[in-house]
Amino acid sequence: MAFSIVFWNVWMDNQTKGTQHAAPLLAALDEMVKRYNPVVFAFNEIVKLREGKTPFVLARLARHGYQYVHFELTGTEEGGWELGDAIVSREKLYDEQVYILSERVGSSDKHKTIALNAKVCHDGTSVTILVAHLPVLQKNLLAKHFRCQQKLAAHIRSFSLAANLIAVGDYNEPTLFPVSLISRVGHMMHVRSGTTLSPTWHSRASPHAIARANPDKLFWMKQSELRLQQFAVLPFDASDHKPLYAEFTLG
């Protein structure tokens, strides 16, 4: 019973600067579905451009049969568009939850921080997907980052050690960051991310990519039925982050 997932921070700039930026993103999604056909996609930085209009990333995946969506907005940018996180599946989602890690803090903070989780029943086995996007490590958001990190770790620890839980996200923490989410849940979860040669945050996106190389991570419970068969940082450059792909067997 293979279960596969793609996580991607798709980058707000791709979705707010017109067709020239959106076209490579949509082409990458089409190619991912064709080549990998994951059961679930999880996203950070999904943009909703207008009230009542489905974000075009989610609409594109619906054309490929990904009809089940758990989507929550986290804040509004100066251009009037809204930003959020999402779990999208070709199998029915249930027990969808939104866990608030932090509300907005001060006038310069535009976004609340959340963790989304939802279950999918795959070939008779329940798998829980959890996606979060921790605040960037900058001076005015450091306290919020660590507060959210602690609450996210507590949320993860609230699950059974045997739960089929997969947690993904742009945690805005380099792999060797000393006080990280890994340091808080690594005793109970396996983790994969990029490497020096295959980073998730890449040089085409930022000249400072080496310092921030691998903020995107995938965790899963050590005592669960999930057995990792394949993990890869996928070679798509349409965002400032590269997507993560994982395939598991269950049982």
DAVEN-V718107 format. One record per residue. N is the residue number from 1. RES is the residue in one letter. PHI is phi in whole degrees, -180 to 180 (* if undefined). PSI is psi as a letter, one per 40 degrees, with the letter a starting at -180 (* if undefined). OMEGA is omega in whole degrees, -180 to 180 (none if undefined). Layout:
((N RES PHI PSI OMEGA) (N RES PHI PSI OMEGA))
This chain:
((1 M * g -178) (2 A -85 h 175) (3 F -125 h -176) (4 S -128 i -177) (5 I -145 i 169) (6 V -117 h 170) (7 F -112 h 179) (8 W -152 h 164) (9 N -84 h -169) (10 V -83 e 171) (11 W 77 h -178) (12 M -61 d -177) (13 D -61 d 180) (14 N -63 d -171) (15 Q -106 e -175) (16 T -124 e -174) (17 K -119 f 171) (18 G 91 a -172) (19 T -62 d -177) (20 Q -58 d 180) (21 H -88 d -176) (22 A -72 d -174) (23 A -60 d 178) (24 P -64 d 178) (25 L -65 d -179) (26 L -67 d 177) (27 A -64 d 178) (28 A -65 d 177) (29 L -62 d 178) (30 D -58 d -178) (31 E -69 d 178) (32 M -62 d 179) (33 V -63 d -179) (34 K -63 d -172) (35 R -87 d -173) (36 Y -116 d 178) (37 N 46 f -178) (38 P -68 i 174) (39 V -67 d -174) (40 V -134 h 163) (41 F -108 i 170) (42 A -127 i -171) (43 F -135 i 159) (44 N -108 i 174) (45 E 62 f 169) (46 I -79 h -177) (47 V -102 h 170) (48 K -109 h -171) (49 L -80 d -177) (50 R -138 i 180) (51 E -55 h 175) (52 G 84 e -179) (53 K -102 h 179) (54 T -65 h 175) (55 P -52 h -171) (56 F -67 d 174) (57 V -63 d -180) (58 L -70 d 178) (59 A -64 d 180) (60 R -65 d 180) (61 L -69 d 176) (62 A -60 d 177) (63 R -65 d 179) (64 H -96 e 177) (65 G 98 e 177) (66 Y -89 g -170) (67 Q -93 e -173) (68 Y -103 h -169) (69 V -133 h 169) (70 H -119 h -171) (71 F -131 h -180) (72 E -137 h 178) (73 L -81 i -179) (74 T -115 e 180) (75 G 175 i -179) (76 T -118 h 179) (77 E -90 i -175) (78 E -62 d 180) (79 G -76 e 179) (80 G 93 e 178) (81 W -85 i -175) (82 E -112 i -175) (83 L -123 i 179) (84 G -162 a 178) (85 D -116 i -176) (86 A -151 i 167) (87 I -121 h -175) (88 V -130 h -173) (89 S -137 i 171) (90 R -92 e 173) (91 E -119 i -171) (92 K -58 h 174) (93 L -92 i 175) (94 Y -149 i -176) (95 D 52 f 178) (96 E -69 h -179) (97 Q -138 i 171) (98 V -121 h -179) (99 Y -111 h -177) (100 I -81 h 176) (101 L -88 d 177) (102 S -165 i 169) (103 E -79 i 177) (104 R -64 i -177) (105 V -124 h 178) (106 G 81 i -174) (107 S -70 d -178) (108 S -86 e -178) (109 D -96 h -173) (110 K -93 e -169) (111 H -133 i 164) (112 K -79 i 179) (113 T -116 h -173) (114 I -132 i 165) (115 A -122 h 175) (116 L -100 h 168) (117 N -138 i 180) (118 A -154 i 178) (119 K -105 i 172) (120 V -132 h 177) (121 C -96 h -176) (122 H -113 h -178) (123 D 51 f 176) (124 G 87 e -180) (125 T -116 h -178) (126 S -84 h 175) (127 V -125 h 177) (128 T -101 h 176) (129 I -108 h 179) (130 L -128 h 179) (131 V -126 h 178) (132 A -147 i 180) (133 H -136 h -177) (134 L -76 i -179) (135 P -61 i 179) (136 V -65 i -179) (137 L -84 g 173) (138 Q -128 i -166) (139 K -52 d -174) (140 N -77 e -178) (141 L -120 e -178) (142 L -60 d -179) (143 A -62 d 178) (144 K -65 d -180) (145 H -56 d -176) (146 F -69 d 176) (147 R -65 d 179) (148 C -68 d 178) (149 Q -59 d 179) (150 Q -63 d -180) (151 K -70 d 177) (152 L -65 d 178) (153 A -61 d 178) (154 A -64 d 178) (155 H -63 d 178) (156 I -63 d -179) (157 R -69 e 178) (158 S -75 e 177) (159 F -82 i 173) (160 S -60 i 178) (161 L -63 d -180) (162 A -95 e -179) (163 A -64 i 175) (164 N -82 g -174) (165 L -106 h 173) (166 I -117 h 179) (167 A -113 h -178) (168 V -133 i 176) (169 G 165 i 166) (170 D -89 h -175) (171 Y -89 e 178) (172 N 54 f 178) (173 E -133 h 174) (174 P -59 i -174) (175 T -57 d -177) (176 L -94 e 178) (177 F -61 h -169) (178 P -68 d -180) (179 V -114 g -170) (180 S -116 i 172) (181 L -61 d 177) (182 I -58 d -178) (183 S -66 d -177) (184 R -94 d -177) (185 V -126 e -177) (186 G -64 d 178) (187 H -70 d -176) (188 M -117 e -175) (189 M -133 i 165) (190 H -75 i 179) (191 V -145 i 172) (192 R -133 i 176) (193 S -151 a 176) (194 G -78 a 179) (195 T -129 i 177) (196 T -60 d -178) (197 L -84 d -179) (198 S -136 g -176) (199 P -78 i 178) (200 T -86 d 176) (201 W -107 h -163) (202 H -115 i -171) (203 S -67 d 176) (204 R -70 e -179) (205 A -92 d -174) (206 S -157 h 175) (207 P -69 e -180) (208 H -101 f -174) (209 A -61 d -177) (210 I -62 d -179) (211 A -66 d -176) (212 R -115 f -160) (213 A -53 d -168) (214 N -134 g 179) (215 P -79 e -177) (216 D -92 h -174) (217 K -141 i 176) (218 L -128 h 179) (219 F -114 i 168) (220 W -151 i -173) (221 M -66 h -178) (222 K -67 d -176) (223 Q -95 e -178) (224 S -83 a 175) (225 E -84 e -177) (226 L -75 h 178) (227 R -125 h -175) (228 L -68 h 177) (229 Q -107 d -178) (230 Q -153 h 173) (231 F -140 h 179) (232 A -154 i 164) (233 V -88 h -170) (234 L -78 i -173) (235 P -85 f 178) (236 F -120 h -174) (237 D -108 e -177) (238 A -72 e 178) (239 S -117 i 172) (240 D -77 e 173) (241 H -117 i 172) (242 K -93 i -180) (243 P -76 i 174) (244 L -106 h 177) (245 Y -125 h 176) (246 A -139 i 175) (247 E -125 h -178) (248 F -122 i 160) (249 T -99 i -179) (250 L -119 h 177) (251 G 90 * none))
